[in-house]
Amino acid sequence: MRSYFKIMRPLNLLITAFASLTAYFIVSDSMNYGDLMLIIATTVLTAGAGNIINDIIDIKIDTINKPDRPLPSKSISVTSAYYLYFILVGTSSYAGYLLGYHSFAAVLLVNLILFFYTIFLKRRPFWGNFVVAFTGGYLFYFCSITTGNFIKILPLAISAFLFHFIREIIKDIADIEGDRHERANTMAIKLGVHRTVVIVKALLISLAFYLVTLMTSESYNFKFVLIILVFVFPVIIYTLTSLFKDISKVNFERLSLVIKIDMFFGILAFYFGMI
């Protein structure tokens, strides 16, 4: 049973649930706990399904890069993984239907995007990274559907897009050995690690400037500035300084994890910055 939970990637699901909860608090003028529970269920189940289909398609690559994952380690079968994938897609779609037709259409769209991304785009330079980053930002739009306050959540959606885009490119660098073995054509393989690192640096600097722009605006209070300065900027600086060193000694897997965890604090900054 533990392997079935592990293949959905608990940390990713926790971040998704936290993001959905926070986003709903930001956009909602009056709480509807039924809608909130359905939104969290929909986003978490959709994310879980996306992680499963990703692991199914990437089983050969993960055998090299991450042999301890459930499928390469054979702790669950591919057939069982497919069953769980379709259950999650069906359940997430039903939860979206309960929220309304617009939400239902949005859930179906994301499930289709994640499926086609995994099959056709994941191993392509730029577009695979872009699609994942887009769905990371799209989550916040989905949370605003029931309230209609998308403009209110747009800065967080843009920040989430940039965070995800950076992390996905770093993951490509970390997974380059397995990707190359399977003849994937990721950005790190097509451009080379050094050029890809330059792109990551540019994106990190862009993210920093965007956050500074928000910090100097009148839309957010002092709590936003404090959390960004104390928790978010140190990770951006740490990542940048790591990439300016000898990249052959950089642990890209660790950088990917650090950025993933830092997303929590980025989301917190937007929440506390508006109350």
Secondary structure, 3 states (H helix, E strand, C coil): CHHHHHCCCHHHHHHHHHHHHHHHHHHCCCCCHHHHHHHHHHHHHHHHHHHHHHHHHCHHHHHHHCCCCCCCCCCCCHHHHHHHHHHHHHHHHHHHHHHCHHHHHHHHHHHHHHHHHHHHHCCCCCHHHHHHHHHHHHHHHHHHCCCCCHHHHHHHHHHHHHHHHHHHHHHHHHCHHHHHHCCCCCHHHHHCHHHHHHHHHHHHHHHHHHHHHHHCCCCCCHHHHHHHHHHHHHHHHHHHHHHCCCHHHCCHHHHHHHHHHHHHHHHHHHHHCCC
